[in-house]
Amino acid sequence: MNTVSSMSNMARLTEEKVTGLTSRFGPMALVPLVLDAASAGEAFPPCSAGREWEVNPNTLLTALTYCYGVGLYSPEEIEEAIHKHPAVGYLAARAGLSARVIRRFRREHRALLSKSLARFFESVWMADLPEALMGPLNWPGLTALEPVSAALKLECARLAEDHILLALLWDGPAMRD
């Protein structure tokens, strides 16, 4: 198997595992992984043009890491999910995040968001769930407690950037707000 094809498989399997974990164990199953991924990042730089954030930037980072990780990209849908989706509401601290704030945060902290999302995908790939919980789920290539390889780190970084690009596509002309 060539490297490009195996990397594509890693991305596909990682996304399948995200879906499998949430469908099997509920929407809150990924929350601990998101919290760990978002808390491992660097400090936030000061706000642009002296504008302060309406919401704690760490709250925004964790909420967007989760949303982009599970395939929720539209800022308007994220705004709505805070009130309807248990994991999004919890991670957003039920704060009133507007679509405008979500877009601004992503623009100003794209690099931090990308790193957090990549760490989340690494955690999902490496999740060491008890065999009893996993049941018949079998993720080819996953070895419990296997160290994160450079190839996996690179693929997770690419996958994170792909998810952020998908979020950008949802914005279209709204990016000017």
N, C-alpha and C positions, 0 to 999 in steps of 0.2 A: 504494500500500500504506500503510495507516495505521501510526502509530508503535507502538501496542500489539502489533499482529500482527507487525511486523518485530522487536520485542524478543523475542517468544515464539519466533520463528524463530532468533534469535541464541542463545537458551538451548538450544533443541533441537539446533542445529548444533554448539554447543560440546560438549554431551554426546555427540553422535555422533562428534565428533572424538576425544574421550577414548577412546571405545570403539574407534574405528578405529585409533588409534595403538597401543593395547595389543594389539589382535588382530593387527595387521600387524607390529609390531616387538617384541612381547613385553612382559611385565609390567614390565621394568626401564626401558622407554622413557620413562616419565613421571618417573622418579626425579630427573633433573637439574632439571626444571621445579618439582617439589615442593620440592627443597632451596633453589632460588632464591626461591621464593615465601615459604617459612617463614623464611628468613634475613633477609628485608627488613623484618621487623616490628619493633615496639617492644620494649623490655626488659620482662621479666615483673615484675609487681608482687609484693610479698611474699605468701607463702602465707596463707590464711585461718586464723584462730585459732591462729597460730603453728605449724601443722603443716607439716612439710617434705615435699617430694615424694620418693617412693621411687625415682623415675627422673628424669633430667634433663628439665625442662619443654620444652626445645627438641626433644628426642627425641619426646616426646608430641605436640608440635605438628606435626612433620613426618609422623609416622605417621598421625595423624588427618586431616591435610590430604589425604594420599594416599587413605586409606580412604574418606572422605566424597566425595572427588573421583571415585572410581571406583564409588561406589554401595554401599559396604560400611558399614553403619550400626550393626548390632547389636554392643554391647560384647563380648558373649560370642563372636561370630564373629570380631571383630577380635583378641581374645585368642588364639583358635585359629589365625587367619591368620598370626600372628607366627611360628609354627612350621612352617606349610605353604606360605605364599606368599612367593616370593623377595623381591619388592619391599617388602612389609610387614615381613618379618623384617629386612631390611637397614635400613630407615628407623627401625624400633623398636630397632635395635642388639641384636636378639634378647633384649631385656630382658623380664622376666616382668611384662608389663602385665596387671593384673587388670581385669575389667569394672568393678569398684568404682572403681579409679583412673581409668579412662577417663571414667566418668560424672562423677566429681569434677572432673577437669581441664576437661571441657567446660563444666560449670557455672561454674567460677571464671574461666575464660579464654575465654568464648564470643566476646567481641568480637575478641580476637586471632586466634582460630581462624577467625572469619568473614572477617577481613581477609586472612589467609593463603590461605584457600580462594578468595576473590575474585581475589587475585593469581595463583593457580594457574590459574583459568579464563581470565584475561586472557592468560597465557602460552600456554595451550593454543590459544586462538583465534589468537594472533599467531605461533605456532610457525613458524619459518622453516626448514622441512626441505628439504633438497636435492630438486630435481625428480626425480632418479633414485630416491630413496627413496620419494617419494610415489607414483610410478607413476600408475596410473589414478585414484587418489583425487582427487576434485575437491571442494573445500569452497566452495560459492557464497558470495561476499562476502568471501573471505579474500584480501587483497592482502599479499604479503610486505613486511615492514618498514613496514607502514602504522602510523602512530602510534595509540596507544590513545585512542579518542575518549571523550568524557564519556558518551555513550550506551552504549558498550561497558562502561565502568567501572561504570555504574549497573546494567546488566543482569547483569554478573558478580557484583556485590554482592548482587543479588536472588537469583540462582541459588545463591550460597553460603549465604545465609540459608535458602533452601528446603531445601538439603541438611542443614543443621543441624537444622531442624525435623523432617525425616524421621528423623534420629538420635534426637531426643527422643521421637518416637512409639514407637521400639523399646523405650525404657526402661519406659514405663508406671509401675506402682507401684514399680519398683526405684529410682526417683529418691530414695528416702528413705535409701539406704545411705550 
